[in-house]
Amino acid sequence: MPRTLALAAVALAALTTTAAAKRMPPPPPRPGPVTITSSSRPLTDYLTAHQAALIACAKRERGAVLKVTVLVRWDADGTTGAVRVGGATARFGRCATAALRGQIPGVSGRASARAKLAIDRKRLGPAPRLDDGPAALAACQVDSDCTIYFRTSACVPTDPIAVATSQLDAARAMFPLKRVDCGMGGPQYERLRQENAGRWSTSCVAARCELREHAVVPRDPRDPLGGLSKP
């Protein structure tokens, strides 16, 4: 009889432990390498969407944790204006500023907001090698995984590279966009723009995005709207 009672007690304890375990909530997810603190929900969401670019910038820095402040101003349509990054190196500031230029969705007026970022570099993967260039950003499986990123914006987009669509934030961080004023307008500009439309395309070859250049379609210089040249 005592042995039976002891076995019953063990079984009851096991059942009690199992029931308690089922009632316990699951453990919270492990926090990521980037912690964002801001009272602005649009800015928080925008910074969260650009974490990959911020991480790419942080991988080139030193120290265990980077603590920076970010001030972003945007227009009524969400287009970012002034972007100021403070508290880190000038290199990180330039990289993050270039990566955070864009358009903030879901805003209804001109405003500005500030956020604090803490980037735990101990949780980051290996730093990208700059000498790898775009090859580190061009992994693909099908053609639709690839897109064109233009490193220079002038009269027409120039200096194109092929990157994976999921790596655009990292591409912007590794290759900040250079803007070149051309001072051109009117029919001449329209012809140049149309001639270069569709000049570049990408495809996935051997699991790498590759860039292809096509012939420029000539336009009739006498046509103010830049029509196709007649044979």
Residue frames as qw, qx, qy, qz and C-alpha x, y, z in Angstrom:
[[0.000, 0.881, 0.473, 0.000, 0.00, 0.00, 0.00],
 [0.270, -0.794, 0.088, 0.538, 2.67, 2.65, 0.80],
 [0.377, -0.140, 0.604, 0.688, 4.33, 1.96, -2.53],
 [0.190, 0.610, 0.691, 0.338, 0.96, 2.48, -4.30],
 [0.130, -0.924, -0.279, 0.225, 0.44, 5.78, -2.49],
 [0.374, -0.580, 0.314, 0.653, 3.94, 6.94, -3.42],
 [0.327, 0.158, 0.691, 0.626, 3.38, 6.15, -7.10],
 [0.059, 0.794, 0.589, 0.138, 0.06, 7.97, -7.01],
 [0.249, -0.858, -0.070, 0.444, 1.72, 11.01, -5.46],
 [0.370, -0.313, 0.507, 0.713, 4.39, 11.06, -8.17],
 [0.228, 0.439, 0.726, 0.478, 1.76, 10.78, -10.91],
 [0.066, -0.890, -0.444, 0.087, -0.30, 13.58, -9.35],
 [0.317, -0.715, 0.150, 0.604, 2.76, 15.81, -9.13],
 [0.347, -0.033, 0.637, 0.688, 3.58, 15.16, -12.78],
 [0.121, 0.667, 0.670, 0.302, 0.04, 16.02, -13.84],
 [0.195, -0.895, -0.247, 0.315, 0.10, 19.21, -11.76],
 [0.363, -0.506, 0.354, 0.698, 3.42, 20.26, -13.29],
 [0.288, 0.237, 0.710, 0.598, 2.15, 19.59, -16.83],
 [0.012, 0.816, 0.570, 0.097, -1.04, 21.58, -16.23],
 [0.269, -0.834, -0.040, 0.480, 0.94, 24.49, -14.81],
 [0.384, -0.252, 0.517, 0.722, 3.29, 24.44, -17.78],
 [0.217, 0.508, 0.699, 0.454, 0.34, 24.63, -20.17],
 [0.105, -0.908, -0.395, 0.092, -1.01, 27.67, -18.34],
 [0.412, -0.597, 0.150, 0.672, 2.32, 29.52, -18.50],
 [0.495, 0.835, 0.004, -0.239, 2.62, 31.99, -21.39],
 [0.860, 0.302, 0.029, 0.410, 5.33, 31.31, -23.98],
 [0.508, -0.488, 0.018, 0.709, 8.62, 33.10, -23.39],
 [0.283, 0.885, 0.032, -0.369, 8.90, 36.49, -25.11],
 [0.813, 0.506, 0.028, 0.288, 10.83, 36.53, -28.38],
 [0.646, -0.340, 0.032, 0.682, 14.49, 37.40, -28.12],
 [0.152, 0.908, 0.056, -0.386, 15.01, 41.08, -28.91],
 [0.762, 0.552, 0.097, 0.325, 16.73, 41.89, -32.18],
 [0.637, -0.046, -0.075, 0.766, 19.99, 43.78, -32.56],
 [0.063, 0.331, 0.113, 0.935, 18.22, 47.14, -33.09],
 [0.163, -0.599, -0.682, 0.387, 16.18, 48.81, -30.33],
 [0.072, 0.443, 0.291, 0.845, 14.08, 51.80, -31.40],
 [0.181, -0.567, -0.603, 0.531, 12.65, 54.28, -28.90],
 [0.002, 0.118, 0.255, 0.960, 10.36, 56.97, -30.28],
 [0.306, 0.389, 0.578, -0.650, 6.96, 58.51, -29.53],
 [0.487, 0.466, -0.254, -0.693, 6.23, 58.67, -33.29],
 [0.798, 0.107, 0.584, -0.098, 4.66, 55.53, -34.68],
 [0.715, 0.698, -0.005, -0.042, 5.32, 56.46, -38.36],
 [0.162, 0.797, -0.575, 0.090, 9.01, 57.04, -37.64],
 [0.568, -0.352, 0.725, -0.165, 9.24, 53.85, -35.58],
 [0.846, 0.332, 0.407, -0.089, 7.72, 51.82, -38.41],
 [0.541, 0.816, -0.205, 0.002, 9.97, 53.52, -40.96],
 [0.086, -0.709, 0.689, -0.121, 13.12, 52.80, -38.97],
 [0.726, -0.120, 0.656, -0.165, 11.98, 49.22, -38.39],
 [0.818, 0.538, 0.192, -0.063, 11.54, 48.74, -42.15],
 [0.464, 0.800, -0.336, 0.178, 15.11, 50.05, -42.67],
 [0.716, -0.608, 0.341, -0.002, 16.81, 47.92, -40.02],
 [0.908, 0.158, 0.213, 0.323, 18.77, 45.95, -42.62],
 [0.440, 0.750, -0.052, 0.491, 20.36, 49.15, -43.93],
 [0.338, -0.845, 0.273, -0.311, 21.16, 50.41, -40.43],
 [0.888, -0.333, 0.302, 0.097, 22.71, 47.05, -39.54],
 [0.793, 0.427, 0.099, 0.423, 24.82, 47.18, -42.70],
 [0.119, 0.858, -0.184, 0.464, 26.07, 50.62, -41.61],
 [0.604, -0.706, 0.296, -0.224, 26.77, 49.41, -38.06],
 [0.980, -0.020, 0.084, 0.178, 28.82, 46.42, -39.20],
 [0.617, 0.547, -0.133, 0.549, 31.65, 48.73, -40.22],
 [0.221, -0.819, 0.214, -0.484, 31.86, 50.42, -36.82],
 [0.441, 0.167, -0.761, 0.445, 33.57, 49.51, -33.56],
 [0.298, -0.214, 0.487, -0.793, 32.26, 49.02, -30.05],
 [0.095, 0.186, 0.968, -0.140, 29.74, 46.62, -28.56],
 [0.139, 0.723, 0.665, -0.125, 26.68, 48.89, -28.71],
 [0.180, 0.218, 0.234, 0.930, 26.04, 51.91, -30.92],
 [0.024, -0.699, -0.604, 0.382, 23.74, 54.51, -29.39],
 [0.179, 0.108, 0.334, 0.919, 22.56, 57.19, -31.81],
 [0.273, 0.583, 0.463, -0.609, 19.78, 59.73, -32.19],
 [0.251, 0.260, 0.681, 0.637, 17.87, 60.20, -35.43],
 [0.229, 0.571, 0.293, -0.732, 15.88, 63.29, -36.42],
 [0.256, 0.247, 0.754, 0.552, 13.76, 63.04, -39.55],
 [0.310, 0.466, 0.173, -0.811, 11.62, 65.73, -41.17],
 [0.291, 0.241, 0.839, 0.391, 9.12, 64.85, -43.88],
 [0.216, 0.007, -0.255, -0.943, 6.76, 66.63, -46.26],
 [0.652, 0.068, 0.258, -0.709, 3.01, 66.23, -46.52],
 [0.849, 0.270, -0.327, -0.314, 3.39, 63.30, -48.95],
 [0.923, -0.352, 0.145, 0.054, 5.86, 61.54, -46.64],
 [0.723, 0.529, -0.186, 0.404, 9.00, 62.39, -48.60],
 [0.670, -0.559, -0.146, 0.466, 11.87, 62.74, -46.17],
 [0.227, 0.938, -0.102, 0.240, 13.66, 66.06, -46.04],
 [0.029, 0.717, -0.601, 0.353, 16.35, 66.72, -43.46],
 [0.936, -0.230, -0.266, 0.020, 17.77, 63.56, -41.85],
 [0.021, 0.758, -0.526, 0.385, 20.21, 64.06, -38.99],
 [0.917, -0.192, -0.337, 0.094, 22.05, 61.24, -37.24],
 [0.019, -0.783, 0.439, -0.440, 24.07, 62.01, -34.12],
 [0.735, -0.517, 0.366, -0.242, 25.98, 60.20, -31.42],
 [0.924, 0.014, 0.306, 0.227, 28.11, 57.95, -33.64],
 [0.477, -0.279, 0.408, 0.727, 30.98, 58.32, -36.07],
 [0.306, 0.559, -0.180, -0.750, 30.76, 60.57, -39.11],
 [0.143, 0.169, -0.879, -0.421, 31.01, 57.46, -41.30],
 [0.047, 0.375, 0.914, -0.151, 27.97, 55.87, -39.67],
 [0.198, 0.607, 0.316, -0.702, 26.12, 59.17, -39.86],
 [0.264, 0.436, -0.483, -0.712, 26.70, 59.46, -43.61],
 [0.127, -0.007, -0.963, -0.237, 25.77, 55.84, -44.20],
 [0.063, 0.464, 0.815, -0.342, 22.59, 55.98, -42.09],
 [0.221, 0.566, 0.093, -0.789, 21.54, 59.35, -43.53],
 [0.272, 0.292, -0.662, -0.635, 21.77, 57.99, -47.08],
 [0.119, -0.144, -0.981, -0.059, 19.90, 54.82, -46.10],
 [0.054, 0.516, 0.703, -0.487, 17.03, 56.71, -44.44],
 [0.229, 0.339, -0.183, -0.894, 16.19, 58.99, -47.36],
 [0.013, -0.227, -0.921, -0.318, 12.93, 57.92, -48.92],
 [0.422, -0.337, -0.246, -0.805, 9.23, 58.18, -48.25],
 [0.128, 0.000, 0.824, -0.552, 7.42, 57.51, -44.97],
 [0.290, -0.341, -0.740, -0.501, 4.06, 55.81, -45.60],
 [0.399, -0.585, -0.704, 0.061, 0.88, 56.59, -43.71],
 [0.233, -0.379, -0.279, 0.851, 1.50, 60.25, -42.84],
 [0.190, 0.769, 0.589, 0.158, -0.96, 63.06, -43.58],
 [0.014, 0.995, 0.043, 0.088, 1.06, 66.22, -43.13],
 [0.472, 0.603, -0.416, 0.489, 4.45, 67.84, -42.80],
 [0.708, -0.689, 0.065, -0.137, 6.10, 66.96, -39.50],
 [0.384, 0.566, -0.672, 0.285, 9.29, 65.82, -37.81],
 [0.870, -0.461, -0.018, -0.173, 10.14, 63.26, -35.16],
 [0.067, 0.683, -0.697, 0.208, 13.10, 62.02, -33.19],
 [0.967, -0.162, -0.160, -0.118, 14.14, 58.51, -32.19],
 [0.288, -0.691, 0.660, -0.059, 16.88, 56.85, -30.18],
 [0.900, 0.256, -0.333, -0.116, 18.56, 53.77, -31.59],
 [0.466, -0.594, 0.654, -0.044, 20.66, 51.19, -29.82],
 [0.825, 0.403, -0.356, -0.172, 22.38, 48.71, -32.13],
 [0.729, -0.492, 0.476, -0.010, 23.91, 45.69, -30.39],
 [0.450, 0.651, -0.565, -0.233, 26.84, 44.77, -32.60],
 [0.282, -0.310, 0.899, -0.130, 27.40, 41.50, -30.68],
 [0.627, 0.309, 0.663, -0.269, 24.23, 40.16, -32.32],
 [0.521, 0.705, -0.201, -0.437, 25.16, 41.13, -35.84],
 [0.948, 0.182, 0.195, 0.171, 26.48, 38.73, -38.44],
 [0.634, -0.178, 0.255, 0.709, 29.82, 39.12, -40.20],
 [0.110, 0.738, -0.029, -0.665, 30.46, 42.50, -41.79],
 [0.764, 0.603, 0.227, 0.042, 30.06, 42.71, -45.55],
 [0.590, -0.268, 0.325, 0.688, 33.34, 42.95, -47.46],
 [0.273, 0.787, 0.007, -0.553, 33.45, 46.11, -49.51],
 [0.009, 0.473, -0.716, -0.513, 35.74, 44.47, -52.05],
 [0.346, 0.262, 0.899, 0.049, 32.98, 41.95, -52.74],
 [0.173, 0.072, -0.297, -0.936, 30.97, 44.85, -54.15],
 [0.663, 0.017, -0.052, -0.746, 27.51, 44.00, -55.44],
 [0.544, 0.104, -0.824, -0.121, 28.25, 40.27, -55.49],
 [0.082, -0.053, -0.820, 0.564, 27.42, 40.15, -51.77],
 [0.376, 0.288, 0.361, -0.803, 23.95, 41.55, -52.52],
 [0.486, 0.336, -0.454, -0.667, 23.05, 39.60, -55.65],
 [0.158, -0.016, 0.986, -0.059, 21.96, 36.12, -54.50],
 [0.602, 0.184, -0.065, -0.774, 18.84, 34.93, -56.34],
 [0.505, 0.060, 0.860, -0.043, 16.79, 31.91, -57.37],
 [0.443, 0.615, 0.617, 0.213, 14.56, 33.30, -60.14],
 [0.323, 0.408, 0.213, 0.827, 14.65, 36.39, -62.36],
 [0.285, -0.798, -0.312, -0.430, 12.01, 38.15, -60.28],
 [0.692, -0.575, -0.203, 0.387, 14.42, 38.13, -57.31],
 [0.537, -0.069, 0.136, 0.829, 16.62, 40.65, -59.16],
 [0.142, 0.941, 0.302, -0.052, 16.28, 44.36, -59.68],
 [0.545, 0.481, -0.028, 0.686, 18.40, 47.32, -60.81],
 [0.401, -0.812, -0.206, 0.370, 19.93, 49.76, -58.37],
 [0.468, 0.724, 0.025, 0.507, 21.33, 53.00, -59.77],
 [0.620, -0.407, -0.254, 0.621, 24.21, 54.44, -57.78],
 [0.178, -0.198, 0.106, 0.958, 24.15, 57.75, -59.65],
 [0.249, 0.749, 0.609, -0.084, 21.15, 59.93, -60.42],
 [0.185, -0.297, 0.246, 0.904, 21.69, 62.55, -63.11],
 [0.436, 0.231, -0.286, -0.822, 19.80, 63.43, -66.31],
 [0.862, -0.022, -0.385, -0.329, 19.12, 59.70, -66.57],
 [0.789, -0.523, 0.314, -0.076, 19.93, 57.03, -63.97],
 [0.590, 0.616, -0.517, 0.078, 23.48, 55.80, -64.45],
 [0.067, 0.459, -0.820, 0.335, 26.05, 53.45, -62.89],
 [0.836, -0.201, -0.057, -0.507, 23.59, 50.54, -62.53],
 [0.031, 0.310, -0.938, 0.151, 24.23, 47.31, -60.64],
 [0.688, -0.221, -0.562, -0.402, 22.09, 44.19, -60.22],
 [0.109, -0.246, 0.754, -0.599, 20.99, 43.38, -56.68],
 [0.199, -0.355, -0.913, -0.009, 18.41, 41.15, -55.04],
 [0.274, -0.640, -0.313, -0.646, 15.08, 42.82, -54.31],
 [0.705, -0.633, -0.318, 0.040, 15.41, 41.82, -50.64],
 [0.684, -0.265, -0.083, 0.674, 18.78, 43.57, -50.37],
 [0.243, 0.774, 0.219, 0.541, 17.86, 47.08, -51.52],
 [0.419, -0.905, 0.013, -0.074, 18.34, 48.61, -48.05],
 [0.758, -0.416, 0.275, 0.419, 21.79, 47.06, -47.79],
 [0.599, 0.414, 0.324, 0.605, 22.62, 48.24, -51.33],
 [0.000, 0.918, 0.132, 0.374, 21.68, 51.81, -50.43],
 [0.588, -0.786, 0.156, 0.105, 23.89, 51.60, -47.36],
 [0.767, -0.184, 0.366, 0.494, 26.86, 50.11, -49.21],
 [0.372, 0.233, 0.417, 0.796, 26.48, 52.36, -52.27],
 [0.054, 0.658, 0.388, -0.643, 24.99, 55.74, -51.22],
 [0.485, 0.706, 0.461, 0.233, 23.23, 57.43, -54.12],
 [0.320, -0.315, 0.139, 0.882, 25.19, 60.22, -55.82],
 [0.341, 0.812, 0.458, -0.122, 23.11, 62.99, -57.35],
 [0.399, -0.134, 0.342, 0.840, 24.53, 64.88, -60.31],
 [0.317, 0.738, 0.268, -0.532, 22.81, 68.00, -61.61],
 [0.549, 0.189, 0.587, 0.564, 22.63, 68.16, -65.39],
 [0.070, 0.521, 0.038, -0.850, 20.75, 71.41, -65.95],
 [0.066, -0.009, -0.757, -0.650, 18.81, 69.93, -68.83],
 [0.396, 0.391, 0.629, -0.542, 15.12, 70.23, -69.60],
 [0.499, 0.531, -0.138, -0.671, 12.58, 70.41, -72.37],
 [0.896, 0.354, -0.099, -0.248, 12.46, 68.18, -75.49],
 [0.430, 0.582, -0.672, 0.154, 16.18, 67.38, -75.34],
 [0.282, -0.319, 0.779, -0.461, 15.80, 65.94, -71.86],
 [0.808, 0.130, 0.317, -0.480, 12.65, 64.04, -72.84],
 [0.779, 0.483, -0.376, -0.133, 14.43, 62.43, -75.82],
 [0.208, 0.503, -0.782, 0.305, 17.36, 61.42, -73.63],
 [0.509, -0.178, 0.647, -0.540, 15.05, 59.95, -71.01],
 [0.871, 0.261, 0.135, -0.394, 13.06, 57.94, -73.54],
 [0.613, 0.562, -0.554, -0.024, 16.18, 56.71, -75.33],
 [0.119, 0.391, -0.831, 0.378, 17.47, 55.24, -72.09],
 [0.725, -0.139, 0.323, -0.592, 14.14, 53.79, -70.93],
 [0.974, 0.081, 0.149, -0.149, 14.47, 50.03, -70.81],
 [0.419, 0.725, -0.544, 0.050, 18.18, 50.15, -71.52],
 [0.026, 0.393, -0.860, 0.323, 18.98, 47.89, -68.57],
 [0.853, -0.233, -0.200, -0.422, 17.50, 44.62, -67.34],
 [0.257, -0.501, 0.785, -0.258, 18.41, 41.87, -64.89],
 [0.880, 0.010, -0.382, -0.284, 18.21, 38.09, -64.82],
 [0.674, -0.543, 0.480, -0.145, 19.20, 35.34, -62.40],
 [0.762, 0.473, -0.442, -0.002, 22.13, 33.32, -63.76],
 [0.673, 0.107, -0.624, 0.383, 23.80, 30.61, -61.65],
 [0.514, -0.648, -0.500, 0.258, 22.12, 31.94, -58.47],
 [0.324, -0.373, -0.049, 0.868, 23.50, 35.46, -59.09],
 [0.328, 0.854, 0.322, -0.243, 21.70, 38.53, -60.40],
 [0.519, -0.041, 0.396, 0.756, 23.27, 39.72, -63.63],
 [0.199, 0.732, 0.113, -0.642, 22.88, 43.06, -65.37],
 [0.558, 0.312, 0.603, 0.478, 22.23, 43.26, -69.12],
 [0.050, 0.566, -0.063, -0.821, 22.58, 46.34, -71.32],
 [0.554, 0.543, 0.617, 0.131, 20.36, 46.70, -74.37],
 [0.356, 0.250, 0.326, 0.840, 20.76, 48.94, -77.39],
 [0.076, 0.452, 0.288, -0.841, 19.54, 52.50, -76.99],
 [0.381, 0.622, 0.662, 0.173, 16.44, 53.13, -79.10],
 [0.236, -0.012, 0.153, 0.960, 17.10, 56.24, -81.23],
 [0.159, 0.734, 0.556, -0.356, 14.52, 59.02, -81.20],
 [0.409, 0.660, 0.347, 0.526, 13.69, 61.54, -83.88],
 [0.362, -0.253, -0.225, 0.869, 15.52, 64.79, -82.92],
 [0.099, -0.226, -0.312, -0.918, 12.91, 66.78, -84.91],
 [0.503, -0.539, -0.614, -0.282, 10.07, 65.46, -82.78],
 [0.131, -0.582, 0.365, -0.715, 9.62, 67.68, -79.70],
 [0.813, -0.367, 0.175, -0.416, 7.98, 64.76, -77.91],
 [0.237, -0.527, 0.816, 0.021, 10.88, 62.43, -78.62],
 [0.900, 0.225, 0.131, -0.350, 9.14, 60.05, -81.00],
 [0.795, -0.125, 0.520, 0.287, 10.86, 57.01, -82.48],
 [0.020, 0.541, -0.508, -0.669, 13.09, 57.71, -85.47],
 [0.823, 0.432, 0.155, -0.335, 11.59, 56.67, -88.78],
 [0.749, -0.100, 0.523, 0.394, 13.51, 54.18, -90.94]]
